[in-house]
Amino acid sequence: MRYLILIAAFAAAAAAGPHFGGRVGYYTGNEPRTGGDASNAIFGGQFVFPIMSIVSLEFSAGYIGTETDITLQDYLINYIEEEQGIDIDEDSLLQYLEDEWGWEAPEEQEFLQSYTATYHDLDLGATLKVDLPVGSLPVTPYVGGGAGAHFIVSDADLLIQYVQEQTGQGAPLDVYDKVHPEIHGVAGAEFQPPMLPLSFFAEYKYARTLGDDPGTGSIGTVYGGVNLGF
């Protein structure tokens, strides 16, 4: 009997077929290169493959791009705190650069010059979702979890190269990692209009990047989107 139930569940999933669609939402997180707020709109898409009648596997992608204004002084303070674990402020930064990196600080005008850094985050992930049926209503809540990675690039990395040139490669500088593995959980609800091959969903996703290197930390995203059935 148990095997018959499983066969029926897989058959129902196969009949439902895969879905694909797009999403838009709002991303809340920090820019690890500058320490600034990177919250902004996020856009993406997804493919959903039913496994059983209430279980599906989703592959998704999202992209966010923001701009942050930062001075070389603020960038170095954030870098030293994040990469080397040393608390430092504006008053002690100049002496630290000379004593530890052998770099006589640049002219004040250059040190306080504002740079516009463009931040890019491509989020790729896989999520196993489980529906929570609520009777005959066309709205179905669901929960899920999975893993993925954030591919991060920032123009602020060019400031590291500038400092390396000024110190003759003598400073202990490491370029930030650009790939940040993450785990995540989701909760949402899907609305399926009767007799239509599409559905609408709203979802909250909480992600946590892994590793000891400076990353994006906790990332919260609220999505809304649509899926089309084959």
N, C-alpha and C positions, 0 to 999 in steps of 0.2 A: 504493500500500500504506500509506504514511504517513497519508493522508487517511482510509483505512478504520479505522486504529487510533484516530485522533482522534475519528471519528464514534462508534466503539464506546465510547470513554471517556466522551464526553458523554452517550451514551445510558444508560450505567450510572449516571452521576451523576443523571440525570433520574429514572431508575427508583428510585433510593435516596430521593429526595425530601428536602425540608427537615426540619430537626429544631429543637426548642425545649426549653428546660429551665431548671433553676435551679442555683445554686451557693452554696457557703458556704466561707469560708476565713479566713485570718489575714493581716492587712495590717501591714507594718512601714514606718514613715515618720515624719517629723517634722512638727509643726504649725508652718507658716511664720510665723504671727502671734506666737507666743510662744516658739518655739524648743524647745518641749517635745516629748516622745515621744508620738506619736499612734497607736501600735500598738494594734490591737484587732481584733475579729471583723469580717468584711465579708460582706455578703449581696448577691446579684445574680441575673441571669438572662442568657440568650443565645438567639439565633436562628442556626442554622447552615444555610448554603446550599451544597450540593455543586456544584462547578464541573466537576471531572473525577473519575475513580474514586479518586484519591488526593489531590485538592486540594479544599479547601473554604474558604468565606468566612464568618467568624463576626462578628456584631454583638453586643456585650455591654455590660452596665451593672452597676455595683457601687456600693454605698453603705456608708459608714462614718460613725459618729458617736461622738465622745469628749468628755470633759470634762477641762479642765486648770485647776488652781488657780495663779494668778499674781498678783504684786503689781504696782502701777503702776511701782514702781522697776525691777523686772526686765523689765517690758514695754518701758519706755523704753530700757533698755540694749540689749535685743535689737533694737529698732527702729532705733536710731542705728547700730549695727554693721551691720545688714543693708541698710538703705536708704541710708546715707551713707558706709559703709565706714570708720567711725571706731571704733577700739578704745577702749572706755571702761569704767571700773569704778565701783563704788559711791561711792568716795571723790571721784572727779572729776566725777560726774554732776551734782551740785547746782550746781557752778560753771559747768559747760558750759551747763546750762539757763538760767542767768542771763545769761551772756556772749553766747551764740549765739542764744537764743530770746527773751531779754528777759523771762523768767519767774522770779520768785522762787518757789522750790520750796514746795509745800504743807506743811502741818503734818506732822510725822513720822508721826503716827497715820494720816493719810490716805495718805501716801506708801507706807506699808508695809501698807496694808489689802489683804487677799487677795480677789481676784475669781475667780469660777468662769466660765471661758469655754467655751462649747460649740462644738465644731469639727465641721463637716459637709464631707464630700468625696464628690461624685458623679462617678464615673469612667465615661466613655463611650468606646468604642473599636471599631475594626474590625481584624480579624486574619486574614491569609491563612495557612492551615495546610496542611502537606504531610505525609501519612502515610508511615511508614517500615515497609512490610510485612515481617513476620518469618515467612512461611510460613502454615501453616494454624492457627496459634494464635489464640484469640479475643481476644488482647490486641494492640493496635496502637500502637506509639510514634509520636509526631509532633513536629514542630518548626514554628515559625511566627514571623511578625513583623507589625507594623502600626503604627498611629498612633491618636491619640485626644486627649482633653482631660479635665482634672480641673477640676470646678467647685467652688470652695472658698469657704465662708462661715464666719466665726468671730465670736462675740460680742465677741471682743477688739477688733474694729474700733471698738467704741463708745468705747474708751479714747482712740483718736486724736481722736474728736470732742470728748471732754472736754478734752484738752490744747489743741485749737484754740480752744475757748471761753476757757480760762484765759490764752492768749497773745494773744487778740484777733486770731486768724488771722495773727499775725506769724511764727509758726514755719514753717519750710519742710517741712510735713508733706504726704505723699501717701498716700492710701488704697491699701492693697495691691490688686493685680490679683486678680480672682476667677476668671479663666479661665487655666489653665495648659496649653498644648499639650504633648503628650508623644509619644515613640516607645517602642515596647516589643518585647520578644521573649518567646516562650513555648516551653516544652518539657514534654511530658506523655505520658500513655498512656491509651488508651480500651479498656474491656472491653465486648465485645458478647456477651451471653448468646445462645445458639442459639435461634432460633425466637421471639424476643421483640422487640417494637417499641421497645426502649429500650436505652440504653447508659450506662455509668458511666465517669467520667474523673477523673484526678488531674493537676494542672497546676501548674507554677511560672511566674510571670510577673515579669519584671524591666522596670520602666519608668523613663524618665528625662525629667523635665520640661525644656522648652526656654525660652530667653530669659534676659535679664540680671536681671529682677526677682526678688525673693525668692519662691521656690516651695517645693515639697515635696522637691526634689532627687531622690535615688534612692528608688524605691519597690519593695519586693519583696512578692509576694503568693503564698501557697500556697492552691490551691483544690481542692475536691472537689465533684463535681456529677453530675447525671443529665440525659440528653437523651431526649426522646420523639420518635418518628417519626410523620409523618402517614400 
